[in-house]
Amino acid sequence: MHPVVPSVEQSQWLRETGCRDVELAFADVSGFARGKTLPRESFIKGQTLRIARAVPIQTCVGEFPDYRFYGENDPDVTLVPDMSTLRAVPWAKTPRAMVLCDCVDLDGELTPFAPRSALKRVLAGYAALGLTPVVAPELEFYIFAANPDPAQPFQSPALQNGRREIGFDSFSFSTLNDLEAFFDDIYRGCEQLGIATDTWVHEMGPSQFEINLKHGDALQLADQTFLFKTLLKETGHRHGLNVVCMAKPLAGQPGSSMHLHQSLVDSEGRNVFSERGGEASPLFYHFIGGLQQHLPKLMPLFCPSPNSYRRFVKGLAAPVNVSWGLDNRSVGLRVPQGGPEARRVENRLPGCDANPYLSLAASLGAGLIGIQDQLQPDAAALGNVFNESGNNTLPSTLDEALATMQHASSASRLFGEAFSLAYGAVKEVELQHFHGEITAWERRYLSLLA
């Protein structure tokens, strides 16, 4: 494999900014940044870095699944930088840069275990049809005070009046103003990282916020979302805050989602979800049909932890179904209002805890299967379907969701058997840890029983 080197302009920029070193980073299956760091001059010369093939499937508890899922001899992958992603690290005290990498097996192929590989595989399926997905994620998150003891509940940060938010502040500006220094650094960081943000809003929960990213190429938006979530965490630490992307960090309060807006364009840039006369196209319905049939079989990729499923509470704006409808927030698949050129499908299932590469790969992949198999959706839902019987078609726990995925062929069809088996093994390790915990609820109530 030939070394990948920065351009002359990039090399000059690294030297002029006094960059000491460069982080070669990628997202593991949990969306956590992993990788290695090179001195600046070594990076400029194209020094090759390798890392254990198992690292992309490291579990959130730090353990790894069994060797048989990634190679008995524990082989390496090569970190191949995507030079279009080279940026300054906004939160670094000493100047350094970051570049996102693909993980490439020693045979020269993308390793099936890296989330970026999974998304690229789905996008190649669309390219074979002459189509390009256009996506726009919406991310919700909470900002809490520092939480050094994870056994204690999260608290909103103290505001300028000395109080903490307790709710009823949705769509207001007061807390945005109170946390102005934090948000100023987030804006600056987004500019440095090339993250194109759109609207910001205070959401329904206490100190809960939402950011919309501008629509664009699916791989670029996955990269931006990964970097944005990393920026949130790192900037929060610098301000003594704890930014939390859990799906349900507070009992009795709304969860945090990562809605995915999706459309498809052809080689001319025309939205193929609409016919030239403006009406919805057969591809639009096939795409929705694929989502309806396959999203329930891919839920661990949208909702990757036991906590994820606590978000699905009727009446708190989280969908509990895969119904679809026009401008209807009680359905899992919403088609927002807009003209033919803006026709799109909003997948409301993913939580903010989802890996952006895997959630986009699974959502677009389900739509791809729908197009390939010419699947048809149900009739569009009318009115509020939260409480209608028969619409709760989603797994209600990670255990159930994982069993559903493992017994279906959707994941292996989209990502290959190697990824499907390894991802299942990762979740089994994490579930074993989760079920081994004794919770505060058990101590509070069960200790009183005779």
C-alpha positions in Angstrom: 0.0 0.0 0.0 1.4 3.4 -1.0 1.8 5.9 1.8 -0.8 8.7 1.9 0.7 12.1 2.3 -0.7 15.6 2.9 -0.6 18.1 0.0 2.0 20.8 -0.2 -0.5 23.3 1.1 -1.5 21.1 4.0 2.1 20.5 5.0 2.8 24.2 4.9 -0.3 24.8 7.1 0.8 22.2 9.6 4.2 23.9 9.9 3.0 27.5 9.9 0.4 26.8 12.7 3.1 25.2 14.9 1.2 21.9 14.9 3.2 19.5 17.1 1.5 16.3 16.1 -1.4 14.8 14.2 -4.1 12.4 15.6 -5.0 9.7 13.2 -8.5 9.0 14.5 -11.5 6.8 13.7 -14.8 5.9 15.4 -15.3 2.6 17.1 -18.7 0.8 17.2 -19.7 3.0 20.2 -18.8 6.2 18.3 -15.8 6.7 20.6 -12.6 8.2 19.0 -9.7 5.8 18.8 -6.4 5.9 17.0 -2.7 6.9 17.3 -0.7 10.1 17.2 2.2 11.0 14.9 4.7 13.8 15.1 4.0 16.4 12.5 7.1 15.7 10.3 6.4 11.9 10.4 2.9 12.6 9.2 4.1 14.8 6.4 6.5 12.1 5.2 3.6 9.6 5.1 4.7 7.3 7.9 2.3 4.3 8.0 0.5 3.5 11.3 -1.2 0.2 12.1 -3.5 -0.7 15.0 -5.0 -4.0 16.2 -7.9 -5.1 14.1 -10.0 -5.6 17.2 -9.9 -1.9 18.2 -13.0 -0.8 16.1 -15.1 -3.4 18.0 -13.9 -2.6 21.5 -16.9 -2.6 23.8 -18.0 0.5 25.8 -16.8 -1.3 29.0 -13.3 -1.6 27.5 -13.3 -5.3 26.8 -13.2 -7.2 23.5 -15.3 -10.0 22.1 -13.6 -13.3 21.5 -10.7 -13.7 19.0 -12.8 -15.7 16.6 -14.7 -12.6 15.6 -11.7 -10.6 14.4 -8.9 -13.2 13.8 -7.2 -15.8 16.0 -3.8 -14.2 15.5 -5.0 -10.7 16.5 -3.9 -9.1 13.2 -3.5 -5.4 12.4 -5.3 -2.9 10.2 -3.6 0.1 8.5 -4.9 3.6 9.4 -5.3 5.3 6.0 -6.0 9.0 6.5 -8.7 10.8 4.5 -6.8 14.0 3.9 -10.0 15.9 3.1 -10.8 15.7 6.9 -7.4 17.2 8.1 -8.3 19.9 10.6 -7.0 21.7 13.7 -8.1 20.2 17.1 -10.2 23.0 18.7 -9.8 21.8 22.3 -6.0 21.2 22.2 -3.9 23.5 24.4 -0.7 22.7 22.4 -1.5 23.1 18.6 -2.2 19.7 17.0 -4.3 18.4 14.1 -6.7 15.5 13.6 -7.4 13.5 10.5 -10.1 10.8 10.1 -9.0 7.4 8.9 -10.3 4.3 7.2 -9.2 1.0 8.8 -7.8 -1.2 6.0 -7.0 -4.9 6.3 -3.6 -6.1 5.3 -5.1 -7.5 2.0 -5.9 -3.8 1.0 -9.7 -4.0 1.6 -11.6 -1.9 4.1 -12.0 -3.9 7.3 -15.6 -4.9 7.8 -15.5 -4.0 11.5 -15.0 -0.2 11.2 -18.2 1.8 11.2 -16.9 4.1 8.4 -16.4 0.9 6.3 -20.1 -0.1 6.9 -21.4 3.2 5.7 -19.1 3.1 2.6 -20.4 -0.3 1.7 -24.0 0.9 1.7 -23.1 4.1 -0.2 -21.4 1.9 -2.9 -24.8 0.1 -3.2 -26.4 3.3 -4.0 -23.6 4.4 -6.4 -24.2 1.2 -8.4 -27.8 2.4 -9.0 -26.6 5.9 -10.0 -27.9 7.4 -6.7 -26.4 9.5 -4.0 -28.0 9.9 -0.5 -28.4 13.3 1.0 -28.8 13.4 4.8 -29.2 15.9 7.6 -28.9 14.7 11.3 -30.6 16.4 14.2 -28.9 15.8 17.6 -30.4 16.3 21.0 -28.1 16.4 24.1 -28.1 17.4 27.8 -25.7 19.8 29.5 -25.1 18.8 33.1 -22.9 20.0 35.9 -19.8 17.9 36.5 -20.7 14.4 37.7 -17.7 12.8 39.4 -19.8 10.1 41.1 -21.8 8.1 38.5 -23.9 6.6 41.2 -25.5 10.1 41.7 -28.2 11.5 39.3 -27.2 14.2 36.8 -27.9 17.8 37.7 -28.3 20.8 35.4 -25.5 23.4 35.8 -26.0 26.3 38.1 -27.1 29.4 36.2 -26.3 33.1 36.8 -29.2 33.4 39.2 -27.8 30.6 41.3 -30.6 28.2 40.4 -30.7 25.1 38.3 -33.1 24.5 35.5 -36.0 22.2 36.4 -37.9 22.3 33.1 -40.5 24.5 31.4 -37.7 26.4 29.5 -38.1 24.8 26.1 -37.6 27.0 23.1 -36.3 29.8 25.3 -33.0 31.7 25.1 -32.2 32.2 28.8 -30.0 29.1 29.3 -28.3 29.6 26.0 -27.3 33.0 27.3 -26.2 31.6 30.6 -24.0 29.1 28.9 -22.7 31.6 26.3 -19.0 30.9 26.9 -19.5 27.2 26.2 -21.6 27.8 23.1 -19.1 30.3 21.8 -16.4 27.7 22.0 -18.7 25.2 20.3 -19.3 27.6 17.4 -15.6 28.2 17.0 -14.9 24.5 17.1 -17.5 23.8 14.5 -15.8 26.4 12.2 -12.4 24.8 12.7 -13.7 21.3 12.1 -15.7 22.2 9.0 -19.0 21.3 10.7 -21.9 23.1 9.0 -24.5 23.8 11.6 -28.0 25.1 11.0 -30.5 25.8 13.8 -30.0 25.5 17.6 -32.8 25.2 20.0 -33.4 24.6 23.7 -35.4 21.4 23.8 -38.0 20.2 26.3 -35.8 18.7 29.0 -34.0 20.8 31.6 -30.7 22.0 30.0 -31.5 19.9 26.9 -30.5 21.3 23.5 -30.8 20.4 19.8 -28.5 21.2 16.9 -29.4 20.6 13.3 -26.6 20.0 10.8 -27.0 21.2 7.3 -27.8 18.5 4.7 -25.2 17.1 2.5 -23.2 14.0 1.5 -23.8 11.1 3.9 -20.2 10.2 4.6 -19.3 13.8 5.2 -22.3 14.3 7.5 -21.3 11.1 9.4 -17.8 12.5 9.8 -19.2 15.8 11.0 -21.6 14.2 13.5 -18.8 12.1 14.9 -16.6 15.2 15.3 -19.5 17.3 16.7 -20.2 14.8 19.5 -16.5 14.7 20.3 -16.4 18.5 20.3 -19.3 18.6 22.7 -17.7 16.3 25.2 -14.2 17.9 25.1 -15.5 21.5 25.2 -17.8 20.6 28.1 -14.8 19.3 30.1 -12.9 22.6 29.5 -15.9 24.5 31.0 -16.5 22.1 33.9 -19.6 20.7 32.3 -20.7 17.2 31.4 -22.3 17.0 28.0 -24.3 13.8 27.8 -25.5 12.1 24.7 -27.3 9.2 26.5 -30.7 8.4 25.1 -32.4 8.8 28.5 -30.2 10.4 31.2 -33.1 11.7 33.4 -36.1 9.7 34.6 -39.4 11.4 33.8 -37.8 13.7 31.2 -37.6 13.6 27.4 -34.9 11.4 25.9 -32.4 12.6 23.3 -32.7 11.5 19.7 -30.7 11.8 16.6 -33.3 12.1 13.8 -32.0 11.4 10.3 -33.5 13.3 7.3 -32.8 11.3 4.1 -33.4 11.8 0.4 -31.7 10.5 -2.8 -30.5 12.4 -5.8 -29.4 11.2 -9.3 -26.4 12.2 -11.3 -28.1 15.5 -12.2 -28.7 16.3 -8.6 -32.5 15.8 -8.9 -34.4 14.5 -5.9 -35.6 11.0 -7.1 -38.2 10.8 -4.4 -40.3 13.1 -6.6 -41.4 12.6 -10.2 -40.8 15.5 -12.7 -44.5 16.4 -12.3 -44.0 16.8 -8.5 -45.8 13.7 -7.2 -44.1 11.1 -5.0 -42.1 8.6 -7.0 -42.1 4.7 -6.8 -38.6 5.0 -5.4 -39.9 7.1 -2.5 -42.4 4.4 -1.6 -39.9 1.6 -2.0 -37.5 3.4 0.3 -40.2 3.7 3.0 -41.2 0.1 2.5 -37.6 -0.9 3.2 -37.5 1.1 6.3 -40.7 -0.3 7.6 -39.7 -3.9 7.0 -36.0 -3.8 8.0 -35.6 -1.1 10.7 -37.0 -3.3 13.5 -34.4 -5.9 12.5 -31.6 -3.4 12.8 -32.5 -1.7 16.0 -29.2 -2.3 17.9 -27.6 0.0 15.4 -30.0 2.8 16.2 -30.4 2.1 19.9 -27.1 0.4 21.0 -27.5 0.3 24.8 -30.1 -0.9 27.4 -30.6 2.8 28.2 -31.6 3.5 24.6 -34.9 1.8 25.0 -36.0 3.9 28.0 -36.4 6.8 25.5 -39.4 5.1 23.9 -42.2 6.4 26.2 -45.6 7.2 24.7 -46.4 10.9 24.9 -42.8 12.1 25.1 -42.2 12.7 21.4 -40.3 9.4 20.9 -41.8 7.0 18.3 -42.9 3.6 19.3 -43.7 2.4 15.8 -42.5 2.2 12.2 -45.7 3.8 10.8 -45.1 6.7 8.4 -47.1 9.8 7.8 -47.0 13.4 6.4 -45.9 16.0 8.9 -46.8 13.6 11.8 -44.6 13.4 14.9 -46.4 10.4 16.4 -44.9 8.1 13.7 -41.4 6.6 13.4 -41.0 7.7 9.8 -42.1 11.3 9.2 -42.3 13.0 5.9 -41.9 16.7 6.6 -43.8 19.4 4.7 -42.0 20.8 1.7 -41.9 21.0 -2.1 -41.1 18.2 -4.5 -37.4 19.1 -4.5 -37.3 18.8 -0.7 -39.2 15.5 -0.3 -37.5 13.4 2.3 -38.0 10.8 5.0 -37.2 11.6 8.6 -36.2 8.5 10.6 -37.1 9.3 14.2 -35.9 6.0 15.8 -32.2 6.6 16.5 -31.1 8.0 19.8 -28.2 10.5 20.2 -26.2 7.6 21.7 -26.1 5.9 18.3 -22.9 5.7 16.3 -23.6 8.2 13.4 -21.9 6.0 10.8 -23.8 2.9 11.8 -27.2 4.6 12.2 -26.9 6.2 8.8 -25.6 3.0 7.2 -28.5 1.0 8.7 -31.2 3.6 7.8 -30.0 4.1 4.3 -29.3 0.4 4.0 -32.9 -0.5 4.9 -34.1 2.0 2.2 -31.6 0.4 -0.3 -33.1 -3.0 0.3 -36.6 -1.6 -0.2 -35.5 -0.2 -3.6 -33.7 -3.4 -4.6 -36.7 -5.6 -3.6 -39.3 -3.0 -4.7 -41.0 -3.2 -1.3 -44.3 -1.3 -0.6 -45.1 0.6 2.6 -48.3 0.5 4.6 -50.8 3.3 4.0 -49.8 6.6 5.5 -50.9 7.0 9.1 -53.4 9.7 9.9 -53.8 11.4 13.3 -52.0 10.4 16.5 -50.9 6.7 16.4 -49.0 6.6 19.7 -51.8 4.7 21.4 -53.1 2.6 18.6 -52.8 -1.1 19.1 -50.7 -3.0 16.6 -48.3 -0.1 16.0 -45.8 -0.9 18.7 -43.7 -3.0 16.3 -40.3 -2.3 17.8 -38.3 -4.3 20.2 -38.6 -2.9 23.7 -35.2 -4.0 25.1 -31.7 -4.4 23.8 -31.9 -8.1 24.5 -35.0 -8.4 22.3 -33.5 -6.2 19.6 -30.3 -8.1 19.5 -32.1 -11.5 19.2 -34.2 -10.0 16.4 -31.2 -8.8 14.5 -29.3 -12.1 15.0 -32.2 -14.1 13.6 -32.7 -11.9 10.6 -30.6 -11.5 7.5 -30.8 -7.7 7.2 -27.5 -6.8 8.9 -25.5 -9.6 7.2 -27.0 -8.6 3.8 -26.0 -5.0 4.2 -22.7 -5.3 6.1 -21.5 -8.9 5.7 -21.5 -11.8 8.1 -18.2 -10.8 9.8 -19.6 -7.4 10.9 -23.0 -8.8 11.9 -21.5 -11.5 14.1 -18.8 -9.2 15.7 -21.4 -6.5 16.5 -23.6 -9.0 18.1 -20.7 -10.3 20.2 -19.9 -6.7 21.3 -23.5 -6.2 22.5 -23.5 -9.5 24.3 -20.4 -8.5 26.3 -22.0 -5.2 27.2 -25.3 -6.9 28.2 -23.5 -9.3 30.4 -22.0 -6.4 32.3 -25.3 -4.5 32.4 -27.2 -7.5 33.8 -24.4 -8.0 36.4 -25.1 -4.6 38.0 -27.3 -4.2 41.1 -29.3 -1.0 40.6 -30.5 1.7 43.1 -34.1 0.6 42.4 -33.3 -2.9 43.6 -31.6 -1.7 46.7 -34.3 0.8 47.4 -37.3 -1.6 47.2 -36.2 -5.2 47.3 -34.1 -4.8 50.4 -37.3 -4.0 52.3 -39.0 -7.3 51.4 -39.1 -10.1 53.9 
